[in-house]
């Protein structure tokens, strides 16, 4: 490792201004971390991209105050139907519950959401977004990492001398061809399918459907998706051996659309792009002071719309850990829990996406025939219909190791290591709130009925202060909320009884919530001090690093944000 006397310019440099990089930057900005985001392109991209956003991603945007801006570009509770060539519904994904406070599945227009995330960075004087910059390489030094930043022109060609920026950490959110991952020497295991798909967006939506249809037609499989703002998307499979340029030509685009639209419709095509599906994952998401997130860490087929959402989960998991380390509250080893917690779940999402793709487009005539025969029969089973409709098949995060405390053996059926619910609560005045809005982007020390801080000894209290954890007492809404409040905390009313039901099944009356709303631990009040000490060891809180360097003037100029029209 090299040494340097150069002052640290930033705490974190993020390569890539896609949704993962922009989400990470908003979380770091909210947490007071000096951040530089660099993007090779001259503007945020405006071609067809992700179309499905889930409740976990919306909750992440809620945490940084952007959920209302993002939801302006969504179709809430969008139903996804799988139909045969005659239009018979074989299966439908239509969840209605909102355990995390938001619709489980919404349609959205990603370039518009990316724009809202980029605009959100303007709130932070300590966060800079610089376009037409790429990572040319990086070197770890004793104080952090020296990132070689190459200015580029609008075509991506070098335009000027390489500049060196120093930071504590570098995070590659720079896509499937990630220069950060390549420079780290990490493999990208998996495969890329030979099948390609042409995506076409049409303005002034001529059909009027609010939902999504996967048409399981052996000869002409295609997808129809209703997007916000009157946009309709079609996805068509590119035949094997077809010339890609010819397939996305004006003539062929109109020929394809003529097969799915009435002859009276003259479609207003606004975007088109050919995609290849990939299923790949890096062996680790961390190499020293370089980390990977989003498509740089994993790629998956689009069939469940989880590529975007998986990247948002990465950013949400990583941001608060970086902040604790950079502020000197936790040791560098805390960042090892990022791969521990995120790698297996990302892999599970890849497997699910691959499976759905195999059902939609089976690889052989025999499998297609089997699907066509069995599918209609299975669709008549009520229990199976409900299982699919409620998205019970979707792998949910469960952390058997990492920054969590399991009492005994980790139990996938337990509560620890999973995402906590977000019911409505009310304050003493009766005003309703979402739980996360009360706690904020910080740890929460949540207890049922009685104040948990009464059981914390002096040593454990220092851990609570180090975590900046907010003590929260939840009581039935008929009880007085002004009696025995926790020190420095709040008392909330359990508006609909969700907390009472949750704690009734929990092994204790206290839950430690992380900033990403993962349940770090559940215990009884008298066990809280020891539980906090165990969590502190798991998070390396007993070995804090040096405080961050003083703010230093950046060595590169800020580029004004431009977004393609």
C-alpha positions as CSV (number, residue, x, y, z in Angstrom):
1,X,0.0,0.0,0.0
2,X,1.3,3.4,-1.0
3,X,1.6,6.4,1.3
4,X,0.5,9.9,0.7
5,X,0.6,13.3,2.4
6,X,-2.2,14.7,0.2
7,X,-5.3,15.9,2.1
8,X,-8.4,13.9,1.6
9,X,-10.7,15.6,-0.9
10,X,-13.9,13.5,-0.2
11,X,-15.0,10.8,2.2
12,X,-16.5,8.8,-0.6
13,X,-16.2,8.9,-4.4
14,X,-19.0,7.2,-6.3
15,X,-18.4,6.2,-9.9
16,X,-21.7,6.2,-11.8
17,X,-24.7,8.4,-11.6
18,X,-27.3,5.7,-12.3
19,X,-30.1,5.0,-9.7
20,X,-27.8,3.1,-7.3
21,X,-25.1,5.8,-7.3
22,X,-27.6,8.6,-6.9
23,X,-29.4,6.8,-4.1
24,X,-26.2,6.1,-2.3
25,X,-25.2,9.8,-2.7
26,X,-28.5,11.0,-1.3
27,X,-28.2,8.7,1.7
28,X,-24.6,9.8,2.3
29,X,-25.6,13.4,1.8
30,X,-28.3,13.1,4.4
31,X,-25.8,11.5,6.8
32,X,-23.3,14.4,6.4
33,X,-20.7,12.5,4.4
34,X,-18.6,14.4,1.9
35,X,-19.3,12.8,-1.5
36,X,-18.3,13.1,-5.1
37,X,-20.3,11.4,-7.8
38,X,-18.7,11.2,-11.2
39,X,-20.5,10.1,-14.4
40,X,-18.9,9.5,-17.8
41,X,-22.0,10.6,-19.8
42,X,-22.7,14.3,-20.5
43,X,-26.3,13.8,-19.2
44,X,-28.4,11.3,-17.3
45,X,-29.5,8.6,-19.7
46,X,-33.0,8.8,-21.3
47,X,-33.4,5.4,-23.0
48,X,-35.8,2.6,-22.0
49,X,-34.8,1.1,-18.6
50,X,-36.4,-0.4,-15.5
51,X,-40.2,-0.2,-15.2
52,X,-40.9,-1.8,-11.8
53,X,-40.2,-0.3,-8.4
54,X,-41.0,-2.1,-5.1
55,X,-41.9,-1.0,-1.6
56,X,-38.3,-1.5,-0.2
57,X,-37.0,1.0,-2.8
58,X,-39.8,3.5,-2.1
59,X,-38.9,3.2,1.6
60,X,-35.3,4.0,0.8
61,X,-36.4,7.1,-1.0
62,X,-38.6,8.0,1.9
63,X,-35.6,7.9,4.2
64,X,-33.9,10.7,2.2
65,X,-37.0,12.8,1.7
66,X,-37.6,12.1,-2.0
67,X,-40.4,9.6,-2.0
68,X,-43.1,12.1,-2.9
69,X,-41.0,13.4,-5.8
70,X,-40.4,9.8,-7.0
71,X,-44.0,8.7,-6.8
72,X,-45.0,11.4,-9.2
73,X,-43.6,9.1,-11.9
74,X,-45.2,5.8,-10.7
75,X,-48.3,3.7,-11.3
76,X,-49.1,2.3,-7.8
77,X,-50.2,-1.3,-7.3
78,X,-49.6,-2.2,-10.9
79,X,-50.9,-5.7,-11.7
80,X,-48.7,-8.1,-13.7
81,X,-50.6,-10.7,-15.7
82,X,-49.3,-13.7,-17.6
83,X,-51.7,-14.5,-20.4
84,X,-51.7,-17.1,-23.2
85,X,-52.1,-16.2,-26.9
86,X,-55.9,-16.2,-26.5
87,X,-55.7,-13.8,-23.6
88,X,-56.6,-16.2,-20.9
89,X,-55.0,-15.2,-17.6
90,X,-52.6,-18.0,-16.4
91,X,-51.3,-16.1,-13.4
92,X,-51.4,-12.6,-11.9
93,X,-49.2,-10.7,-9.5
94,X,-51.4,-8.3,-7.7
95,X,-50.4,-7.7,-4.1
96,X,-52.6,-5.4,-2.0
97,X,-50.9,-5.4,1.4
98,X,-48.4,-2.7,2.2
99,X,-46.3,-4.1,5.2
100,X,-43.5,-1.6,4.6
101,X,-45.8,1.4,4.1
102,X,-45.8,1.5,0.3
103,X,-47.3,-0.4,-2.6
104,X,-45.4,-3.6,-3.1
105,X,-45.1,-3.1,-6.9
106,X,-45.4,0.1,-8.9
107,X,-44.7,0.9,-12.5
108,X,-42.4,3.8,-13.1
109,X,-40.3,5.7,-15.7
110,X,-36.7,5.3,-14.5
111,X,-35.1,8.2,-16.3
112,X,-37.5,10.6,-14.6
113,X,-36.9,9.0,-11.2
114,X,-33.1,9.2,-11.8
115,X,-33.6,12.9,-12.5
116,X,-35.5,13.4,-9.2
117,X,-32.6,11.6,-7.4
118,X,-30.1,13.9,-9.1
119,X,-32.0,17.0,-8.2
120,X,-32.1,15.8,-4.6
121,X,-28.3,16.1,-4.4
122,X,-28.7,19.9,-4.8
123,X,-29.8,20.0,-1.1
124,X,-26.3,19.1,0.1
125,X,-23.3,21.5,-0.1
126,X,-21.0,18.6,0.7
127,X,-22.1,16.5,-2.3
128,X,-20.9,17.1,-5.8
129,X,-22.2,15.6,-9.1
130,X,-19.7,15.9,-12.0
131,X,-20.5,14.8,-15.5
132,X,-18.1,13.8,-18.3
133,X,-15.7,12.2,-15.8
134,X,-14.6,8.6,-15.7
135,X,-12.5,6.4,-13.4
136,X,-9.1,5.8,-15.2
137,X,-7.8,3.8,-12.2
138,X,-7.2,4.0,-8.5
139,X,-4.5,3.2,-5.9
140,X,-5.0,2.4,-2.3
141,X,-3.0,4.6,0.1
142,X,-2.6,4.6,3.8
143,X,-5.3,7.3,4.3
144,X,-7.7,6.0,1.7
145,X,-7.7,5.8,-2.1
146,X,-6.4,7.9,-4.9
147,X,-8.8,7.9,-7.8
148,X,-7.5,8.9,-11.2
149,X,-10.4,10.8,-12.9
150,X,-10.3,11.3,-16.6
151,X,-12.3,14.2,-18.1
152,X,-14.0,13.0,-21.3
153,X,-15.9,14.7,-24.2
154,X,-19.5,14.0,-25.2
155,X,-18.5,10.9,-27.0
156,X,-16.6,9.5,-24.1
157,X,-13.1,10.2,-25.5
158,X,-10.4,11.6,-23.2
159,X,-10.5,15.4,-23.1
160,X,-7.7,16.8,-20.9
161,X,-5.3,15.7,-18.3
162,X,-6.1,13.0,-15.7
163,X,-6.8,14.4,-12.3
164,X,-6.2,12.7,-9.0
165,X,-8.9,12.8,-6.3
166,X,-8.4,11.4,-2.9
167,X,-11.1,9.8,-0.8
168,X,-11.6,7.4,2.1
169,X,-13.5,5.0,-0.1
170,X,-14.4,4.4,-3.7
171,X,-17.8,2.8,-4.6
172,X,-18.3,1.5,-8.2
173,X,-21.9,2.0,-9.3
174,X,-20.7,2.1,-12.8
175,X,-22.7,-0.6,-14.5
176,X,-22.1,-4.1,-15.9
177,X,-18.8,-3.1,-17.6
178,X,-17.7,-1.5,-14.3
179,X,-14.1,0.0,-14.6
180,X,-13.9,-0.1,-10.8
181,X,-14.7,-3.9,-10.7
182,X,-12.3,-4.6,-13.5
183,X,-9.5,-2.5,-11.9
184,X,-10.2,-4.5,-8.6
185,X,-9.5,-7.7,-10.5
186,X,-12.8,-9.2,-9.6
187,X,-14.5,-11.8,-11.9
188,X,-18.1,-11.4,-13.0
189,X,-19.4,-15.0,-12.9
190,X,-22.5,-16.1,-14.7
191,X,-23.8,-16.0,-18.2
192,X,-25.4,-13.7,-20.8
193,X,-28.3,-15.1,-22.7
194,X,-28.1,-15.2,-26.5
195,X,-31.8,-14.0,-26.7
196,X,-32.2,-10.2,-27.2
197,X,-35.3,-8.1,-26.7
198,X,-36.3,-4.8,-28.5
199,X,-37.9,-2.3,-26.1
200,X,-40.2,0.4,-27.7
201,X,-41.8,3.3,-25.8
202,X,-44.9,5.0,-27.3
203,X,-46.2,8.4,-26.2
204,X,-50.0,9.2,-26.0
205,X,-50.9,5.7,-24.9
206,X,-53.5,4.3,-27.4
207,X,-54.7,1.3,-25.3
208,X,-55.6,2.7,-21.9
209,X,-54.5,-0.2,-19.7
210,X,-52.9,0.6,-16.3
211,X,-51.2,-2.7,-15.9
212,X,-48.7,-5.2,-17.4
213,X,-49.2,-8.2,-19.6
214,X,-46.8,-11.0,-20.5
215,X,-48.1,-12.7,-23.6
216,X,-47.0,-16.3,-23.6
217,X,-47.3,-16.8,-27.4
218,X,-44.9,-19.5,-28.8
219,X,-44.6,-17.7,-32.1
220,X,-44.7,-14.1,-30.9
221,X,-43.9,-13.7,-27.2
222,X,-44.1,-10.1,-26.1
223,X,-44.7,-7.8,-23.2
224,X,-47.1,-4.8,-22.8
225,X,-46.4,-2.4,-20.0
226,X,-48.4,0.7,-19.1
227,X,-46.1,3.5,-17.8
228,X,-46.8,6.8,-16.2
229,X,-47.5,10.0,-18.1
230,X,-49.3,8.2,-21.0
231,X,-46.4,6.1,-22.1
232,X,-46.9,2.5,-23.3
233,X,-44.0,0.1,-23.6
234,X,-43.8,-3.0,-25.8
235,X,-41.0,-5.6,-25.6
236,X,-40.4,-8.0,-28.5
237,X,-38.0,-10.9,-28.7
238,X,-35.3,-10.5,-31.4
239,X,-35.2,-13.7,-33.5
240,X,-32.0,-15.7,-33.3
241,X,-29.6,-14.6,-36.0
242,X,-31.6,-11.5,-36.9
243,X,-29.6,-8.3,-37.7
244,X,-30.0,-6.1,-34.7
245,X,-29.9,-2.8,-36.6
246,X,-32.5,-4.0,-39.1
247,X,-34.7,-5.3,-36.3
248,X,-34.9,-1.9,-34.6
249,X,-35.2,0.1,-37.8
250,X,-38.3,2.4,-38.3
251,X,-39.8,0.0,-40.8
252,X,-39.5,-3.1,-38.6
253,X,-40.7,-1.2,-35.5
254,X,-43.9,-0.2,-37.2
255,X,-44.3,-3.7,-38.6
256,X,-44.1,-5.1,-35.0
257,X,-46.4,-2.6,-33.6
258,X,-48.9,-3.3,-36.4
259,X,-49.2,-6.8,-35.0
260,X,-50.4,-5.6,-31.6
261,X,-52.2,-2.3,-32.3
262,X,-55.3,-1.6,-34.3
263,X,-54.7,-0.4,-37.9
264,X,-56.3,3.0,-37.0
265,X,-53.5,3.7,-34.5
266,X,-50.4,5.6,-35.7
267,X,-48.0,5.1,-32.8
268,X,-45.8,8.0,-31.6
269,X,-42.5,6.1,-30.9
270,X,-40.3,8.1,-28.6
271,X,-37.6,5.5,-27.6
272,X,-36.3,2.2,-28.7
273,X,-33.4,0.0,-27.6
274,X,-32.2,-3.6,-27.9
275,X,-31.3,-5.4,-24.7
276,X,-29.5,-8.7,-23.9
277,X,-30.3,-10.4,-20.6
278,X,-27.4,-11.1,-18.2
279,X,-27.2,-13.2,-15.0
280,X,-23.9,-12.4,-13.3
281,X,-22.5,-11.6,-9.9
282,X,-19.1,-10.6,-8.5
283,X,-17.6,-13.0,-5.9
284,X,-17.4,-10.2,-3.3
285,X,-18.7,-6.6,-3.2
286,X,-15.6,-5.3,-1.5
287,X,-11.9,-5.3,-2.2
288,X,-10.1,-3.1,0.4
289,X,-11.3,0.5,0.1
290,X,-13.2,-0.2,-3.2
291,X,-16.8,-1.4,-3.1
292,X,-19.3,-2.4,-5.7
293,X,-23.1,-1.8,-5.9
294,X,-25.9,-2.1,-8.4
295,X,-25.1,-3.5,-11.8
296,X,-21.4,-3.3,-11.1
297,X,-21.9,-6.0,-8.5
298,X,-24.7,-8.0,-10.2
299,X,-26.8,-8.2,-13.3
300,X,-30.1,-10.0,-13.7
301,X,-32.8,-10.5,-16.4
302,X,-35.6,-8.0,-16.4
303,X,-38.5,-10.4,-15.8
304,X,-39.2,-9.5,-12.2
305,X,-38.0,-5.9,-12.4
306,X,-35.5,-6.5,-9.6
307,X,-32.3,-5.2,-11.1
308,X,-33.2,-1.6,-10.2
309,X,-34.5,-2.5,-6.7
310,X,-31.6,-4.8,-5.9
311,X,-29.2,-1.8,-6.5
312,X,-31.3,0.4,-4.3
313,X,-31.0,-2.2,-1.5
314,X,-27.3,-2.2,-2.0
315,X,-27.1,1.5,-1.5
316,X,-29.4,1.5,1.5
317,X,-27.4,-1.2,3.2
318,X,-24.0,0.4,2.5
319,X,-24.6,4.1,3.2
320,X,-25.1,4.0,6.9
321,X,-22.1,1.7,7.4
322,X,-19.8,4.0,5.4
323,X,-21.1,6.9,7.5
324,X,-20.3,5.2,10.8
325,X,-16.8,4.2,9.7
326,X,-16.0,7.6,8.2
327,X,-17.2,9.5,11.3
328,X,-15.0,7.3,13.5
329,X,-17.9,5.5,15.3
330,X,-17.1,2.0,13.8
331,X,-14.1,0.2,12.6
332,X,-13.4,-0.6,8.9
333,X,-14.4,-4.2,9.5
334,X,-18.1,-3.1,9.6
335,X,-17.9,-2.8,5.8
336,X,-17.2,-6.5,5.5
337,X,-20.8,-7.1,6.6
338,X,-22.0,-5.4,3.3
339,X,-21.0,-8.5,1.2
340,X,-22.1,-10.8,4.0
341,X,-25.6,-9.4,4.0
342,X,-26.2,-8.4,0.3
343,X,-24.5,-11.1,-1.8
344,X,-26.8,-14.0,-1.0
345,X,-30.0,-12.0,-1.5
346,X,-28.7,-10.5,-4.8
347,X,-28.0,-14.1,-5.9
348,X,-31.5,-15.2,-5.0
349,X,-33.0,-12.3,-7.0
350,X,-30.9,-13.4,-10.0
351,X,-32.2,-17.0,-9.7
352,X,-35.8,-15.8,-9.5
353,X,-35.4,-13.6,-12.6
354,X,-33.8,-16.5,-14.6
355,X,-36.6,-18.8,-13.5
356,X,-39.4,-16.4,-14.6
357,X,-37.6,-16.0,-17.9
358,X,-37.6,-19.7,-18.5
359,X,-41.3,-19.9,-17.8
360,X,-42.0,-17.0,-20.2
361,X,-39.7,-18.2,-23.0
362,X,-38.9,-21.9,-22.5
363,X,-35.7,-23.1,-24.2
364,X,-37.3,-26.0,-26.1
365,X,-40.5,-26.9,-27.9
366,X,-41.2,-29.7,-25.3
367,X,-41.0,-27.2,-22.4
368,X,-43.2,-24.8,-24.2
369,X,-45.8,-27.5,-24.8
370,X,-45.6,-28.5,-21.2
371,X,-46.1,-24.9,-20.0
372,X,-49.1,-24.4,-22.3
373,X,-50.8,-27.6,-21.0
374,X,-49.9,-27.3,-17.3
375,X,-50.2,-23.5,-17.0
376,X,-54.1,-23.2,-17.5
377,X,-54.6,-26.1,-15.1
378,X,-52.4,-24.7,-12.4
379,X,-54.1,-21.3,-12.7
380,X,-57.3,-22.9,-11.4
381,X,-55.8,-23.7,-8.0
382,X,-56.9,-21.0,-5.5
383,X,-53.9,-21.5,-3.2
384,X,-51.4,-21.1,-6.1
385,X,-53.2,-18.1,-7.5
386,X,-53.0,-16.4,-4.0
387,X,-49.4,-17.4,-3.6
388,X,-48.5,-15.7,-6.9
389,X,-50.8,-12.7,-6.5
390,X,-49.3,-11.8,-3.1
391,X,-45.7,-12.2,-4.3
392,X,-44.9,-14.7,-1.7
393,X,-42.3,-16.2,-4.1
394,X,-40.2,-13.0,-3.9
395,X,-37.0,-13.7,-1.8
396,X,-37.0,-11.3,1.1
397,X,-33.7,-10.2,2.8
398,X,-32.6,-12.4,5.7
399,X,-29.2,-11.9,7.2
400,X,-27.9,-14.9,9.1
401,X,-24.7,-13.0,9.8
402,X,-23.4,-9.5,9.6
403,X,-24.5,-6.5,11.8
404,X,-27.2,-8.5,13.5
405,X,-27.6,-10.4,16.8
406,X,-29.3,-13.8,16.7
407,X,-30.0,-15.3,20.1
408,X,-28.8,-18.8,19.4
409,X,-28.8,-20.2,15.9
410,X,-29.9,-17.9,13.1
411,X,-33.5,-18.8,12.2
412,X,-34.9,-17.9,8.8
413,X,-38.4,-18.1,10.3
414,X,-37.5,-15.7,13.1
415,X,-37.6,-11.9,13.1
416,X,-34.0,-10.9,13.4
417,X,-32.1,-10.1,10.1
418,X,-35.3,-9.2,8.3
419,X,-37.0,-5.9,7.2
420,X,-39.2,-4.4,9.9
421,X,-42.7,-3.3,9.1
422,X,-43.8,0.3,8.8
423,X,-47.3,0.8,10.2
424,X,-48.9,4.1,10.8
425,X,-48.3,5.7,14.3
426,X,-49.6,8.8,16.0
427,X,-48.0,11.3,18.3
428,X,-49.4,12.8,21.5
429,X,-51.4,15.3,19.6
430,X,-53.0,12.5,17.5
431,X,-51.2,13.5,14.3
432,X,-50.5,10.4,12.2
433,X,-47.0,9.5,10.9
434,X,-45.2,6.8,9.1
435,X,-42.8,5.1,11.5
436,X,-39.7,5.9,9.5
437,X,-40.5,9.6,9.4
438,X,-40.4,9.7,13.2
439,X,-37.2,7.8,13.6
440,X,-35.3,9.4,10.7
441,X,-32.2,7.9,9.0
442,X,-30.7,6.5,12.2
443,X,-30.9,3.6,14.5
444,X,-34.1,3.1,16.5
445,X,-34.5,1.5,20.0
446,X,-38.1,0.5,19.8
447,X,-40.0,-1.0,22.8
448,X,-43.5,-2.0,23.6
449,X,-45.3,-0.1,26.3
450,X,-42.4,0.6,28.7
451,X,-39.3,2.6,28.2
452,X,-36.3,0.3,27.4
453,X,-33.7,2.8,28.4
454,X,-34.5,2.2,32.1
455,X,-32.6,-1.1,31.7
456,X,-29.5,0.2,30.0
457,X,-26.3,0.4,32.0
458,X,-23.7,3.2,31.5
459,X,-21.5,1.1,29.1
460,X,-24.5,0.2,26.9
461,X,-25.7,3.8,27.1
462,X,-22.5,4.9,25.4
463,X,-23.2,2.5,22.6
464,X,-26.7,4.0,22.1
465,X,-25.1,7.4,21.9
466,X,-22.4,6.1,19.5
467,X,-25.2,4.8,17.2
468,X,-27.3,7.9,17.7
469,X,-30.2,5.6,18.3
470,X,-33.6,7.2,19.0
471,X,-35.5,5.5,21.9
472,X,-39.2,4.9,20.8
473,X,-41.9,3.6,23.0
474,X,-45.1,2.3,21.3
475,X,-48.3,2.0,23.3
476,X,-52.0,1.2,22.5
477,X,-53.6,4.4,21.2
478,X,-56.0,4.4,24.2
479,X,-53.1,4.9,26.7
480,X,-51.5,8.1,27.8
481,X,-48.5,9.0,25.7
482,X,-47.1,11.6,28.1
483,X,-46.3,9.2,31.0
484,X,-42.7,7.9,31.5
485,X,-41.3,8.9,28.1
486,X,-37.8,7.5,27.3
487,X,-34.9,9.9,27.8
488,X,-34.3,11.8,24.6
489,X,-36.9,9.8,22.8
490,X,-40.6,9.7,21.8
491,X,-43.8,7.8,22.7
492,X,-46.1,6.8,19.8
493,X,-49.5,5.3,19.5
494,X,-50.1,2.0,17.9
495,X,-52.9,3.2,15.6
496,X,-54.1,-0.1,14.1
497,X,-52.7,-2.7,16.5
498,X,-49.8,-3.8,14.2
499,X,-47.1,-3.4,16.9
500,X,-49.1,-5.3,19.5
501,X,-49.5,-8.2,17.0
502,X,-45.8,-8.0,16.1
503,X,-44.6,-8.0,19.7
504,X,-47.0,-10.8,20.6
505,X,-45.0,-13.1,18.4
506,X,-41.6,-11.6,19.2
507,X,-39.2,-13.2,21.8
508,X,-38.9,-9.9,23.6
509,X,-40.3,-6.4,24.0
510,X,-37.4,-4.5,22.6
511,X,-36.2,-4.3,19.0
512,X,-33.1,-2.6,17.7
513,X,-33.7,-1.2,14.3
514,X,-30.9,-0.3,11.9
515,X,-31.1,2.8,9.6
516,X,-32.0,0.5,6.7
517,X,-34.8,-0.8,8.9
518,X,-33.4,-4.3,9.2
519,X,-34.1,-5.8,12.6
520,X,-30.7,-5.9,14.3
521,X,-31.8,-7.7,17.4
522,X,-34.9,-8.5,19.5
523,X,-34.6,-9.0,23.3
524,X,-36.3,-8.6,26.6
525,X,-35.7,-5.3,28.4
526,X,-33.4,-6.9,31.0
527,X,-31.2,-8.4,28.2
528,X,-30.8,-5.1,26.4
529,X,-27.4,-4.0,27.7
530,X,-25.7,-7.3,26.8
531,X,-27.5,-7.3,23.4
532,X,-26.1,-3.9,22.7
533,X,-22.6,-5.0,23.6
534,X,-22.9,-8.0,21.3
535,X,-24.1,-5.8,18.5
536,X,-21.3,-3.4,19.1
537,X,-18.8,-6.2,18.6
538,X,-20.5,-7.4,15.5
539,X,-20.3,-3.8,14.1
540,X,-16.7,-3.2,15.3
541,X,-17.9,-0.3,17.4
542,X,-15.2,-1.2,20.0
543,X,-12.4,-0.3,17.5
544,X,-13.3,3.1,16.0
545,X,-11.1,4.6,13.3
546,X,-9.8,8.1,13.0
547,X,-12.2,11.0,12.5
548,X,-12.6,12.2,8.9
549,X,-10.1,14.7,7.5
550,X,-11.2,18.4,7.5
551,X,-13.0,19.5,4.4
552,X,-10.6,20.2,1.5
553,X,-11.4,22.0,-1.7
554,X,-12.0,19.5,-4.5
555,X,-9.4,19.4,-7.3
556,X,-12.0,19.2,-10.1
557,X,-14.6,21.7,-11.0
558,X,-18.3,21.0,-10.6
559,X,-20.2,20.4,-13.8
560,X,-23.7,21.7,-14.1
561,X,-26.3,18.9,-14.2
562,X,-27.8,18.2,-17.6
563,X,-30.6,15.8,-18.2
564,X,-31.6,14.6,-21.6
565,X,-35.0,15.8,-22.8
